[in-house]
Structure formats: C-alpha cells, structure tokens
Amino acid sequence: AAFGWEERGGYGDAYQTAQAFAASARAAGVTIKQGTTVKGLLTDGDRVTGVELADRSTISADTVVVATGVWTKPFLDEYGIDVPIRVHREQIVMIHPGMELGAVPVFSDLVSLQYVRPDVRGEILFGNSDLAELEIADPDGYLNRADEAFLDLTVDKVGTRFPAFTDASITSSYAGCYDVTPDWNPVISRGPLDGLVIAAGFSGHGFKISPAVGRLVADLVVDGRSNDPRIPEPDFRLSRFAEGDLLTTRFPYVGAGEMR
C-alpha cells in the first residue's frame, strides 16, 4: 500500500464558507436576492442584456453569469447552447464510530474507493469514490437520503478499511445531485452570446476550487480572459467537448474516473 500525506490538507465547512463569501460580497456592495427564480435571459440579437425573473420583472446587465448547477443544460438549451451536463445522484452517510477517535484526518482511499472526514458530534462522513455505476437523477425529484443498497455498501467498505469500528452505527444520511461533464471538469467560459459567462458542470468537486473559480469568473466578466497565469481559461472552455479535447488527468486511478 502507498500513502500520501498532505500537511496543509483539510476540509472546509460548506455552510460557513458560503456565508463568509456572501458576507464579503455584501461588504463590497453586492445585493444578494435569495428565493428569486430566474425565468430566462434577456437578449438583443446575439447579445445578452439581462435576465427576466419569474414575477416578470427584469434585471439589466452588461454581463450575465449562468451558474445554475444541475439546471444549466435545460436552461441554456432554450438558447441553442449545448452544455453537456448529466445529473447524477450522490449519497453521503454519517457514521458514529462507537469509540473515541481523537483527531481524525480527511482520508481518501483510492484502493477501495471511499473517503471519510470528521464531522460534528464525533461522527465521520462517508462517501463513495467508485464512479463505475452512476445513477442518473431528476434534480427536481430524487430520493434525498441514502438507499438500502448504499447503506449496505457503506457497512462493507467502512468495515473493511476500519475493522476496529466494531460498534459503529449509521446515524443519518442524505443525497444530492452533481452536475457532471464528460471529463468531470467544469465549464468556466464565455458563452456563444456576447455578455454571457457560464460556470457550471463542477462534477462534485467545485467547492474545493471555488476561490480560483471566483477569480476566473471575475476576470472573464471584466476582461474576457484570465489575468492569472496559474488559471488558464482555455482549459475550461465550453468548446473543448465539441473539439474532442477533454481536460483529463495523465494518471487516473482505475475506477475513480477522470476526477481523481
């Protein structure tokens, strides 16, 4: 077996991170409208000029960023823009190990294809990294908890990798949807309509790269290109799929797909 230790590795709390981003945005003068449904884009010829809301009000803008996750494909299909995203249901299980563990690291097992990380109340979070069988889902109607087959898989994988957890128990579970592209990497790109920027298809690993994503999206809005040589925008262009130039790793782990 081989191990890799990332001394600065860790995890971020999604809720607190999102709240911190929102607070910083508000401090910079941004108005955030929650619970506001966008009906569609406003266009003038081949240019986007804003958005229409479900209540028929409009917001004018020189640039519109479409970051609509699992709803991106049907939203942009209306304008003849094909973003090749499939929606997959992904499941998470919370486990109480039944013993005191002390400090638990984030643990990614690319042999048995699972990952765990610590959570509140001494629990650990379990996720499956095996992408061999993907469950296509409707983002507006899917089972929002783990099914029996996944619970059985959890018991098997965790029991194999952590045999000392003889008194472990499953405490809860939940499920969500990934917006997955053919190469498991996002589209962060100016669209075929002037004034349109697309940021979608993060395939389950967008949170960890969100600071760089924000930087690239901001650069595309202001200057139309990346201003950071470490973030080459051509890698994330929408056209790469039609061109057959997918963004893939040179050394993929068998079974873990192109995202590992």
Residue pairs with C-beta under 8 A, 6 or more apart in sequence:
1 111
9 105
9 106
10 106
11 106
11 117
12 207
12 208
14 207
17 207
17 210
21 210
21 214
22 32
25 32
26 32
36 53
36 54
37 53
37 54
38 51
38 52
38 53
38 54
38 68
39 51
39 52
39 53
39 54
39 56
40 51
40 52
40 75
40 78
41 48
41 50
41 51
41 52
41 64
41 66
41 79
41 193
41 196
42 48
42 49
42 50
42 51
42 52
42 58
42 60
43 49
43 79
43 193
46 192
46 193
46 194
47 193
47 194
47 195
48 61
48 63
48 64
48 191
48 193
48 194
48 195
48 196
49 60
49 61
49 195
50 58
50 59
50 60
50 61
50 64
51 58
51 59
51 61
51 64
52 58
53 59
61 195
62 195
63 195
63 196
63 197
63 221
64 195
64 196
64 197
65 197
65 198
65 199
65 217
65 221
66 72
66 75
66 76
66 191
66 196
66 197
66 198
66 199
66 200
67 198
67 199
67 200
67 217
68 75
68 200
69 139
69 177
69 179
69 200
69 202
70 85
70 87
70 139
70 177
70 178
70 179
71 139
72 83
72 85
72 179
72 198
72 200
72 201
73 82
73 83
73 84
73 85
76 82
76 83
76 191
76 198
79 193
81 191
81 192
81 193
81 196
81 198
83 187
83 198
83 200
83 201
83 238
84 181
84 182
84 201
84 241
85 179
85 180
85 181
85 200
85 201
86 134
86 136
86 180
87 136
87 137
87 138
87 139
87 177
87 178
87 179
87 180
88 134
88 135
88 136
88 137
88 177
88 178
88 180
89 135
89 136
89 137
89 142
89 143
89 175
89 176
89 177
90 127
90 128
90 175
90 176
90 177
90 178
90 204
91 127
91 128
91 145
91 146
91 147
91 150
91 173
91 174
91 175
92 125
92 126
92 127
92 146
92 173
92 174
92 175
92 176
93 125
93 126
93 127
93 146
93 150
93 151
93 154
93 170
93 172
93 173
94 119
94 123
94 124
94 125
94 126
94 170
94 171
94 172
94 173
95 123
95 124
95 125
95 126
95 154
95 158
95 165
95 168
95 169
95 170
95 171
96 121
96 122
96 123
96 168
96 169
96 171
97 122
97 123
97 124
97 162
97 165
97 167
97 168
98 165
98 166
98 167
98 168
98 169
99 164
99 165
99 167
100 122
101 118
101 122
101 124
103 118
104 116
104 117
104 118
104 124
105 117
105 118
106 115
106 116
106 117
106 118
107 115
107 116
107 117
108 115
108 129
109 115
109 129
109 161
110 129
110 253
110 256
110 260
112 157
112 160
112 161
113 128
113 129
113 130
113 157
113 255
113 256
114 126
114 127
114 128
114 129
114 130
114 157
114 158
114 161
115 126
115 127
115 129
116 124
116 125
116 126
116 127
116 158
117 124
117 125
118 124
118 125
119 125
123 171
126 154
126 157
126 158
128 150
128 153
128 154
128 157
129 255
129 256
129 260
130 255
130 256
131 255
131 256
131 257
131 259
132 255
134 180
137 177
139 177
142 175
142 177
143 175
144 174
144 175
144 176
145 173
145 174
145 175
146 154
146 173
146 174
146 175
150 173
151 170
151 173
154 170
155 170
158 165
158 168
159 165
159 168
162 168
178 202
178 203
178 204
179 200
179 201
179 202
179 203
180 201
180 203
180 204
181 187
181 201
181 203
181 241
182 241
182 246
183 240
183 241
183 246
183 247
183 248
183 258
184 203
184 204
184 205
184 257
184 258
184 259
185 201
185 203
185 235
185 236
185 246
185 247
185 248
185 258
185 259
186 199
186 200
186 201
186 202
186 203
186 206
186 213
186 236
187 198
187 199
187 200
187 201
187 236
187 237
187 238
188 198
188 199
188 213
188 216
188 217
188 220
188 233
188 236
189 197
189 198
189 220
189 233
189 236
189 237
189 238
189 239
190 196
190 197
190 198
190 220
190 224
191 197
191 198
191 238
192 238
197 217
197 220
197 221
198 238
199 213
199 217
202 209
202 213
203 259
204 259
205 259
206 213
212 230
212 231
215 228
215 231
216 226
216 228
216 231
216 233
216 236
219 225
219 226
219 227
219 228
219 231
219 233
220 226
220 233
225 233
226 232
226 233
235 247
236 247
240 246
240 247
246 258
248 258
249 258
249 260
252 258
252 260
253 260
